[in-house]
Amino acid sequence: MAQDDMTDLAREVVRLDSVVKAQQVALADSKRDLAHAKETLLGRMAESGTKGLTLDTGAVTTARVLGATVTDEEVFMLWAQANGVDRDSYRAWSASKLRSFMVEHVEEGTPLPDGVQGYEGVQLRIRHRKGGQE
């Protein structure tokens, strides 16, 4: 490859790198703006008791979110072993299986095992109508 070709290619690499970095900054700004708008909309929907909005571009609804986090694995393992879950089986569980197990406890109103912190929240679900994305 001739020196001029490499120089041209290097210029193109630098230019594209600048474009990507600018787009990453713009994306980070957009994500921040989206998070703020979601938080504001969630608050206003909660205040008014609104569960969903249908738009010509799609829909926005609220959804209850339940989950839990193992905060002390050793304490939780003592509970799990006492309830028929051995350490090897627990370690083989996927994150989604563990979450489903914990959600069952929260939904049924049964106490969460020791070493587990439950949470409940509300999140926005956004559905785009085909052709409705900007």
C-alpha positions as CSV (number, residue, x, y, z in Angstrom):
1,M,0.0,0.0,0.0
2,A,1.4,3.4,-1.0
3,Q,2.1,6.0,1.7
4,D,-0.6,8.3,0.3
5,D,-3.2,5.5,0.5
6,M,-2.3,4.8,4.1
7,T,-2.4,8.5,4.9
8,D,-5.9,8.8,3.3
9,L,-7.0,5.7,5.2
10,A,-5.6,7.1,8.5
11,R,-7.5,10.3,7.9
12,E,-10.7,8.4,7.3
13,V,-10.1,6.4,10.5
14,V,-9.6,9.6,12.5
15,R,-12.7,11.2,10.9
16,L,-14.9,8.1,11.7
17,D,-13.6,7.9,15.2
18,S,-14.6,11.6,15.7
19,V,-18.1,10.8,14.3
20,V,-18.5,7.8,16.6
21,K,-17.4,9.8,19.7
22,A,-19.8,12.6,18.8
23,Q,-22.7,10.1,18.4
24,Q,-21.8,8.5,21.7
25,V,-22.0,11.9,23.5
26,A,-25.3,12.6,21.8
27,L,-26.6,9.1,22.7
28,A,-25.6,9.6,26.4
29,D,-27.4,13.0,26.4
30,S,-30.5,11.4,24.9
31,K,-30.5,8.6,27.4
32,R,-30.2,11.1,30.2
33,D,-33.1,13.2,28.8
34,L,-35.2,10.0,28.3
35,A,-34.6,8.9,31.9
36,H,-35.7,12.3,33.2
37,A,-38.8,12.4,30.9
38,K,-39.8,8.8,32.1
39,E,-39.4,9.8,35.7
40,T,-41.5,12.9,35.3
41,L,-44.2,11.0,33.3
42,L,-44.3,8.2,35.9
43,G,-44.8,10.8,38.7
44,R,-47.6,12.6,36.8
45,M,-49.3,9.3,35.9
46,A,-49.1,8.2,39.5
47,E,-50.6,11.5,40.7
48,S,-53.5,11.3,38.3
49,G,-54.1,7.6,38.7
50,T,-53.4,7.1,35.0
51,K,-52.3,3.5,34.0
52,G,-51.7,4.1,30.4
53,L,-51.8,6.5,27.4
54,T,-52.5,5.5,23.9
55,L,-50.8,7.7,21.3
56,D,-50.9,7.8,17.5
57,T,-47.2,6.6,17.6
58,G,-47.7,3.8,20.2
59,A,-48.6,3.5,23.8
60,V,-47.1,4.1,27.3
61,T,-48.3,2.0,30.2
62,T,-47.2,1.5,33.7
63,A,-46.3,-1.9,35.1
64,R,-45.7,-3.1,38.6
65,V,-42.2,-4.5,39.1
66,L,-41.4,-7.0,41.8
67,G,-38.1,-8.5,42.5
68,A,-35.5,-9.2,45.1
69,T,-31.7,-9.3,45.5
70,V,-29.7,-11.7,47.5
71,T,-27.9,-9.4,50.0
72,D,-26.2,-12.2,52.0
73,E,-25.6,-15.3,50.1
74,E,-24.4,-17.4,53.1
75,V,-27.5,-16.5,55.1
76,F,-29.7,-17.2,52.1
77,M,-28.0,-20.5,51.5
78,L,-28.8,-21.6,55.0
79,W,-32.5,-20.9,54.3
80,A,-32.3,-22.6,50.9
81,Q,-30.7,-25.7,52.3
82,A,-33.3,-25.9,55.1
83,N,-36.0,-25.7,52.4
84,G,-34.6,-28.4,50.1
85,V,-32.4,-26.3,47.7
86,D,-28.9,-27.6,47.8
87,R,-25.9,-25.3,47.1
88,D,-25.1,-26.8,43.7
89,S,-28.7,-26.4,42.5
90,Y,-28.8,-22.8,43.7
91,R,-25.6,-22.0,41.9
92,A,-27.0,-23.5,38.7
93,W,-30.0,-21.2,38.8
94,S,-30.1,-18.5,36.3
95,A,-30.7,-14.9,37.4
96,S,-34.2,-15.1,35.9
97,K,-35.1,-18.3,37.8
98,L,-33.9,-16.7,41.1
99,R,-35.9,-13.5,40.3
100,S,-39.0,-15.6,39.6
101,F,-38.6,-17.5,42.8
102,M,-38.3,-14.2,44.8
103,V,-41.3,-12.6,42.9
104,E,-43.5,-15.6,43.9
105,H,-42.7,-14.8,47.6
106,V,-43.5,-11.1,47.2
107,E,-46.8,-11.8,45.2
108,E,-47.9,-14.4,47.7
109,G,-47.1,-12.2,50.6
110,T,-44.9,-14.8,52.2
111,P,-41.9,-13.4,54.0
112,L,-38.7,-13.3,52.0
113,P,-35.9,-15.5,53.2
114,D,-33.2,-14.1,55.4
115,G,-30.4,-12.6,53.3
116,V,-32.8,-11.3,50.7
117,Q,-34.0,-7.7,50.1
118,G,-37.2,-7.4,48.2
119,Y,-38.3,-4.4,46.2
120,E,-41.4,-3.1,44.4
121,G,-41.6,-0.4,41.9
122,V,-43.4,0.9,38.9
123,Q,-41.8,1.3,35.4
124,L,-43.0,2.6,32.1
125,R,-43.6,0.2,29.2
126,I,-43.3,1.8,25.9
127,R,-44.8,0.2,22.7
128,H,-44.1,1.8,19.3
129,R,-46.6,1.5,16.6
130,K,-45.0,0.5,13.3
131,G,-44.0,3.6,11.4
132,G,-44.5,5.6,14.6
133,Q,-40.8,5.8,15.7
134,E,-39.1,9.1,15.3
